[in-house]
Amino acid sequence: MSQLRLDDVSKVFTDDDGNDVVAVDDVSVDIGDGEFLVLVGPSGCGKSTTLRMIAGLERITGGEISLGGRTLNEVPTQERDIAMVFQSYALYPHMTVRGNMSFGLEESTDLSDAEIQELVEETAGMMGIGDLLDRKPAELSGGQQQRVALGRAIVRDPEVFLMDEPLSNLDAKLRSQMRTELQRLQARLGVTTVYVTHDQTEAMTMGDRIAVMNDGELQQAGTPLELYHEPVNRFVAEFIGEPSMNFLHGEFDGSAFHAGPVAYPFDDSVAGAVGDADDVVLGIRPEDVDLLDAGETGMNPEHEFEMQVTVVEPMGDENVVHLEFPHAGGEADDLLATTGGMRTFVAGSAVTVHVPTDAIHVFDGETGEALHNRQLPDDRPPA
């Protein structure tokens, strides 16, 4: 079993002035055997430090890291049966592809030269770089170097793969292609994988589960859909999703939400979840914002209000429409809406905006804690 477990893991650095800097603060997460877990968060949130502690490249300050029930805290890096792929690929420039892929096996195993070469050639064929074995890294493209770095990790047949933003140096098209290849490869190998990225699109499309970090703390771990539809706080709600969730800052008077010109009644279930909180933030995903022609009303006029189009971003399959309250004087937040690409909107025109009550989120204005998340159907497919 290759179950990887982090139990209250912390890392504290000391700066030049002798002050303690907490990089990772009591992170606990279980990664199942064969699971693909993505660590995601903004730069400086502690995700790469967490990965380096798993690898043994950073000594932990507190807590425990275990693999298959074996505590790794004091186990040297080379004895952890973990392979890591770095953002820079870290290939040896003076060695051929064959040399890069075989070096780890030569240093850490008792395999014969013939057995090592057989493994290298088999892995290179699987990675589509069999014809590059006698080239050096400088002769390879970025995508080819990335495949060599992955092949070097795979050939070792480790218990765990660690990947630190391995696609960030590739262009957008190749990055999208390699996301798919990595998913197929990980599913084929069935190796427990921890993947670090700051790109929430990579996280959403690749991970079995996602662990969101901020300021060294684990905010939430769950499936992509759980994080998208049921965020535990405003940070997760804002970080996951592109375009980001809309937020309207306002007050709750016990029955309705008020923000500038908006008076939005809450139904009993939402009002009960909000309780005594008065400083609240209403959240709505851009795809859940319905746009009607100016003056048109829908099924729930009390959940509709007039706004003005400021910018339209046509994406082909959809439009991203920027909206503002024309006479709010800065007292209300702007909104984004996404609509079908065949619909036409003109900057400066007025529209009626409908925010369906079954799609809203409500957060505590002070703590950011989620007080209410959108309603999902009970018969939706399992994650």
WONORQUI-V920069 format. One record per backbone hydrogen bond with DSSP energy under -0.5 kcal/mol. NH is the residue of the N-H (numbers start at 1). CO is the residue of the C=O. E is the energy in kcal/mol with one decimal. If there is no record, write none. Layout:
<<NH,CO,E> <NH,CO,E>>
//
This chain:
<<4,31,-2.3> <5,66,-2.9> <6,29,-2.6> <7,5,-0.5> <7,64,-2.8> <8,6,-0.6> <9,27,-2.6> <10,62,-2.5> <11,24,-2.4> <13,21,-3.0> <15,19,-2.7> <18,15,-2.0> <21,13,-3.6> <22,20,-0.5> <23,11,-2.4> <23,21,-0.8> <24,11,-1.7> <25,216,-3.2> <26,24,-0.6> <27,9,-2.7> <29,6,-1.9> <31,4,-3.5> <32,30,-0.6> <35,32,-2.2> <37,35,-0.7> <37,193,-2.9> <38,209,-2.1> <39,37,-0.5> <39,195,-3.0> <40,38,-0.6> <40,211,-2.4> <41,197,-0.8> <45,42,-1.6> <50,46,-2.1> <51,47,-2.0> <52,48,-2.5> <53,49,-1.9> <54,50,-1.9> <55,51,-2.0> <56,52,-1.0> <57,52,-2.2> <58,52,-1.3> <61,10,-2.6> <62,10,-1.4> <64,7,-2.0> <66,5,-2.5> <67,70,-2.5> <68,3,-3.1> <70,67,-1.6> <71,69,-0.6> <72,65,-3.6> <73,65,-0.6> <75,72,-1.6> <79,76,-1.6> <80,77,-1.6> <83,160,-2.5> <85,162,-3.1> <86,84,-0.5> <89,86,-1.1> <90,88,-0.9> <93,91,-0.7> <95,92,-1.3> <97,132,-0.5> <97,135,-2.3> <98,133,-2.6> <100,96,-2.7> <101,97,-2.3> <102,98,-1.9> <103,99,-1.6> <104,100,-0.5> <106,102,-2.3> <107,103,-1.8> <108,104,-1.7> <109,105,-1.6> <116,112,-2.5> <117,113,-2.4> <118,114,-1.9> <119,115,-2.1> <120,116,-2.6> <121,117,-2.6> <122,118,-2.1> <123,119,-2.6> <124,120,-2.8> <125,121,-2.0> <126,122,-1.8> <127,123,-2.0> <128,124,-0.6> <128,125,-0.8> <129,124,-2.7> <130,124,-0.6> <132,129,-2.0> <133,130,-0.7> <135,132,-2.1> <137,95,-0.7> <139,136,-2.2> <140,137,-2.0> <145,141,-2.5> <146,142,-2.1> <147,143,-1.7> <148,144,-2.1> <149,145,-2.4> <150,146,-2.1> <151,147,-2.9> <152,148,-2.6> <153,149,-1.3> <154,150,-2.8> <155,151,-2.5> <156,153,-0.9> <157,154,-2.3> <159,81,-2.2> <160,81,-1.0> <161,192,-2.7> <162,83,-2.7> <163,194,-2.6> <164,85,-2.8> <165,163,-0.9> <165,196,-2.1> <168,165,-1.2> <170,167,-1.7> <175,171,-2.9> <176,172,-2.0> <177,173,-2.0> <178,174,-2.8> <179,175,-1.7> <180,176,-1.4> <181,177,-2.0> <182,178,-2.8> <183,179,-2.0> <184,180,-2.2> <185,181,-2.6> <186,182,-2.8> <187,183,-2.3> <188,184,-2.1> <189,185,-2.5> <190,186,-2.6> <191,186,-0.6> <192,159,-0.8> <193,35,-3.0> <194,161,-2.5> <195,37,-2.8> <196,163,-3.3> <197,39,-2.3> <200,198,-0.8> <203,199,-2.0> <204,200,-2.7> <205,201,-2.2> <206,202,-1.9> <207,203,-1.8> <208,36,-2.5> <209,36,-1.5> <210,222,-3.4> <211,38,-3.2> <212,210,-0.5> <212,220,-2.9> <213,40,-2.8> <214,217,-2.3> <216,45,-1.8> <217,214,-2.1> <219,212,-3.3> <219,217,-0.6> <220,212,-1.1> <222,210,-2.2> <227,223,-2.3> <228,224,-1.9> <229,225,-2.7> <230,226,-2.6> <234,368,-2.3> <237,233,-1.9> <238,234,-2.4> <239,235,-2.6> <240,236,-2.4> <241,239,-0.6> <245,237,-0.7> <246,284,-2.6> <248,282,-2.8> <249,247,-0.5> <250,280,-2.4> <251,258,-2.3> <252,278,-2.0> <253,256,-2.1> <257,264,-3.2> <258,251,-3.0> <259,262,-2.0> <262,259,-2.5> <264,257,-3.4> <265,263,-0.6> <266,255,-2.7> <271,267,-2.8> <272,268,-2.4> <273,269,-1.6> <274,270,-2.3> <275,271,-2.1> <277,274,-1.7> <280,250,-1.4> <280,278,-1.0> <281,363,-2.4> <282,248,-2.7> <283,361,-3.4> <284,246,-1.6> <288,285,-1.7> <289,286,-1.1> <290,288,-0.7> <290,354,-2.5> <292,290,-0.5> <292,352,-3.1> <294,350,-0.7> <296,293,-2.4> <303,300,-2.2> <304,301,-1.6> <305,353,-1.9> <307,351,-2.5> <308,324,-2.9> <309,349,-3.0> <310,322,-2.7> <311,322,-0.8> <313,320,-2.9> <314,312,-0.7> <315,318,-3.1> <317,315,-1.2> <319,339,-2.2> <320,313,-2.4> <321,319,-0.7> <321,337,-3.6> <322,311,-3.0> <322,320,-0.5> <323,335,-2.9> <324,308,-2.1> <326,324,-0.7> <328,325,-1.4> <331,328,-1.3> <335,323,-1.9> <337,321,-2.1> <338,286,-1.6> <339,319,-2.1> <341,317,-1.8> <343,340,-1.6> <348,309,-3.7> <349,346,-2.1> <351,307,-2.6> <352,292,-2.3> <353,305,-3.1> <353,351,-0.5> <354,290,-2.9> <354,352,-0.5> <355,303,-2.2> <355,353,-0.5> <356,288,-0.7> <356,354,-0.6> <359,356,-1.6> <360,357,-0.7> <361,283,-2.6> <362,372,-2.6> <363,281,-2.7> <364,369,-2.9> <365,279,-3.1> <368,364,-1.9> <370,232,-2.6> <371,362,-3.0> <372,362,-1.9> <375,358,-1.6> <380,377,-1.3>>
//
